[in-house]
Amino acid sequence: MHQSPLWLACYNGLLEVVVELLKIDGVSLMEKEDDEGRSLLHAACINDQVDVAIFLMNNGSSPGSKGFY
């Protein structure tokens, strides 16, 4: 399975890391899903990372995105 550092930070609830990674040129909330079709928002939600999920939605992630699920 391939997940980006940003995806892993979302999954693990590392909000400060998410914010820092987004400062890197080329890193975006609109990044492609992992190879199982899970978005950054999915990553946060499947692991109960509420603060990260709220941050993602407040910054443009779509709660209506469809993935593997």
Beta strands, then each sheet from edge to edge (+ up, - down):
end
